[in-house]
Each structure stands twice: as structure tokens, then as C-alpha cells.
């Protein structure tokens, strides 16, 4: 029986996702968890998504221009009322039973958040080909937030923890998840993992981050990582381990992009990534030469 006060607030940012949106909405309804509000924030779709959302049962629709996905998430957060908050991308789905498993753990504790497992899949949400599995137990939270995949969507957060953390940085277009999870990790919250599948990420050509390997997406993500790491590494009082992990993220991304640019003969871009790499790593050029030598010998 519903109490009238939502236990869960699910926030979905959306722009021109008519192809996948119904499956995302259905995955929330399939939880059969009554005290749930689902807030969809549409940035001005023109492909029929808005018309479909107007007919969709059980959602709260916020529509209008925004500054991107993280601005939309902030709008949804301000409108939400639930005790626990989850973020569902418009092209992904929740796994069955995710809400019940998260609720059982959060309600019985003072945890700030819980994380479940995630799958990255291609094809239809009803099945599809699983190409990668993510587990929060594979690393600590700070490592996940920096050099690995934070998989923010596989988390449910207590509202009070989010209020203390603050909103997403809407200056980002791709890397806002990582910056948000970095702030969360540095706050040293009490968290736990739940040994259940919570979330399924869909890989497809139009995805902002895990699509078909578009080099433009990779370049933009790297540039946002560089901006993020530059800001954080310039802050006094950053814990030494966080500083080391952010330098590792910066080194990895600049080496990868420099190698791509060298292969493509893009000298100007190569020099730009080399300059960004050496800014916080005096040994960057040595790392690059070792990588180039391994590549020439057919190694990884």
C-alpha cells in the first residue's frame, strides 16, 4: 500500500529517445514498488518522445530547454521528494527487483548509498548480448570514481547525502557522473554493495558515452577529464591518494589520445595532449616512448 510519500525518486534526463524510452519507463513500472515517483526531464525532443511521454502512465514530466544532461538531472533533483534517489538514463533499464533489494538495505541502516551490479549489453532490453559486467566490489569507491567506471546509475542514494553533496556540475556534458562520484567518494560516505543486478546499460551508436567508439566522443570525454583533473589537482588539501589517482587518470587518457593522434598523423592534437600530459607528470614523454615502442613491436 502506498504511503503517499515516495520512498524512491527516479530521475531520467531525456532528449530524442523515442526508440528506447518506453523500455526505460517499463523497467521502473516492472519494479512493482508502489512508493515510487518517476521524473522525466525532457530537453525539447522533436522525434515523438514528448508525445509518447504525454501518454505514459505514472510519470512526472518536466519539459523545456536545458544546458544538457546534468542540468536536467539537477532539475529533477529539485522536483523530487523521495527518501532514496536513483538516476536512469533514457536508453537503459533497471533490472527486476532492484528497488526492493536497495530498499531492504537502506531502510535497515544509516547508509548514504547502496550499489548493485551492472551489465553493459547490446540489443533488446529483454535479453541482448551482455558484453561487460560491472561489480562495485571490484575496487574501492575512490578508485571507481577516478580510474575505473563509477557506474553512477547502479547506485541508489539517500536524499540527505545528496543534499550535503550538492548538485551536478552542469558545465560538463559527459564527465559529470565521474566528477559527482569523485565528490561523493571524497566525502567518505558509509556505503554498501548489494549482491544483485541493479542496472543494465545499453550500448548503441547514439549513446553519449558507451556507443560505437566514435572518436569525437572519446576526444570530448578526454578533454572533460583533463578539465576536471586540472581543477581538482589545483586544489589545496586534496588527499594524496586522490591526487595520485587523478594523475593516473590524466596520464592514461593523454597517452591514449596522443597515440591515436600519432596514428592519424594529427600532429597539432598530439602536441596538445603531450603538453597536457607533462603538466602533471614529468615522466610523461618516457611513458609515451615506451608505449610507442611496444606498439611497434606488436605489444599492448
Secondary structure, DSSP 8 states (H G I E B T S, - for coil): ---SS-SEEEEEEESS-TTTHHHHHHHHHTT--SSEEEEEEES---SSHHHHHHH-TTEEEEES--SSHHHHHHHHHHH---SEEEE--TT-EE-TTHHHHHHHHHHTS--SEEEEEEEEEES-TTS-EEEEEE-GGGS-HHHHHHTS---GGGEEEEHHHHHHH----TT-SSTHHHHHHHHHHHTT--EEEEEEEEEEEE--TT-SSSSS--HHHHHHHHHHHHHHHHHHHTSTT--HHHHHHHHHHHHHHHHHHHHHHHHHT-HHHHHHHHHHHHHS-TTHHHHHHHHHHHHHTT--
